[in-house]
Amino acid sequence: MISELARAETPDYKVMLMQGLCMCLWYNTGATIMALEQTGHTQNVFSMLEHLLQTSVKQDFEIKRIVLGLT
Protein backbone atom coordinates (compact mmCIF):
# COMPACT_ATOMS: atom_id res chain seq x y z
CA MET A 1 0.00 0.00 0.00
CA ILE A 2 2.86 2.39 0.76
CA SER A 3 4.42 2.00 -2.68
CA GLU A 4 1.01 2.57 -4.27
CA LEU A 5 0.60 5.70 -2.15
CA ALA A 6 3.92 7.03 -3.42
CA ARG A 7 2.91 6.36 -7.05
CA ALA A 8 -0.62 7.75 -6.76
CA GLU A 9 -1.12 10.57 -9.22
CA THR A 10 -4.40 12.16 -8.15
CA PRO A 11 -5.14 13.68 -4.75
CA ASP A 12 -8.46 11.81 -4.53
CA TYR A 13 -6.69 8.47 -4.96
CA LYS A 14 -4.12 9.40 -2.31
CA VAL A 15 -6.91 10.32 0.10
CA MET A 16 -8.64 6.97 -0.51
CA LEU A 17 -5.40 5.06 0.12
CA MET A 18 -4.74 7.10 3.27
CA GLN A 19 -8.25 6.33 4.53
CA GLY A 20 -7.49 2.64 4.06
CA LEU A 21 -4.27 3.00 6.00
CA CYS A 22 -6.08 4.83 8.80
CA MET A 23 -8.64 2.02 8.95
CA CYS A 24 -5.73 -0.41 9.32
CA LEU A 25 -4.55 1.69 12.26
CA TRP A 26 -8.04 1.50 13.76
CA TYR A 27 -8.45 -2.27 13.41
CA ASN A 28 -4.92 -3.37 14.28
CA THR A 29 -2.77 -0.51 15.49
CA GLY A 30 0.16 -2.61 16.66
CA ALA A 31 0.59 -4.56 13.44
CA THR A 32 0.17 -1.46 11.28
CA ILE A 33 2.73 0.58 13.22
CA MET A 34 5.12 -2.39 13.27
CA ALA A 35 4.84 -2.79 9.50
CA LEU A 36 5.41 0.92 8.94
CA GLU A 37 8.42 0.93 11.29
CA GLN A 38 9.98 -2.17 9.70
CA THR A 39 9.80 -0.62 6.26
CA GLY A 40 10.90 2.81 7.48
CA HIS A 41 7.79 4.60 6.23
CA THR A 42 6.26 5.84 9.48
CA GLN A 43 7.48 9.43 9.21
CA ASN A 44 6.64 9.63 5.51
CA VAL A 45 3.10 8.36 6.04
CA PHE A 46 2.29 10.78 8.83
CA SER A 47 3.86 13.69 6.93
CA MET A 48 1.80 12.82 3.86
CA LEU A 49 -1.30 12.48 6.02
CA GLU A 50 -0.77 15.96 7.45
CA HIS A 51 -0.26 17.39 3.96
CA LEU A 52 -3.39 15.67 2.62
CA LEU A 53 -5.47 16.92 5.53
CA GLN A 54 -4.41 20.48 4.76
CA THR A 55 -4.82 20.33 0.99
CA SER A 56 -6.98 17.50 -0.35
CA VAL A 57 -9.44 16.15 2.20
CA LYS A 58 -12.78 17.86 1.61
CA GLN A 59 -15.55 15.45 2.53
CA ASP A 60 -16.76 15.03 6.12
CA PHE A 61 -16.74 11.23 5.88
CA GLU A 62 -13.08 11.30 4.75
CA ILE A 63 -12.13 13.38 7.77
CA LYS A 64 -14.12 11.11 10.08
CA ARG A 65 -12.36 7.98 8.78
CA ILE A 66 -8.94 9.53 9.18
CA VAL A 67 -9.64 10.84 12.68
CA LEU A 68 -11.17 7.53 13.72
CA GLY A 69 -8.10 5.68 12.50
CA LEU A 70 -5.80 8.00 14.38
CA THR A 71 -7.67 7.65 17.67
NORGI-V982763 format. One record per pair of residues at least 12 apart in sequence whose C-alpha atoms are under 7 Angstrom apart, sorted by the first residue. I is the first residue (numbers start at 0). J is the second residue. Records with the same first field share a line. If there is no record, write none. Layout:
I: J, J
//
This chain:
4: 16
10: 55
14: 51, 56
17: 48
18: 61, 64, 65
21: 65, 68, 69
22: 68
24: 68, 69
25: 67, 68, 69
//
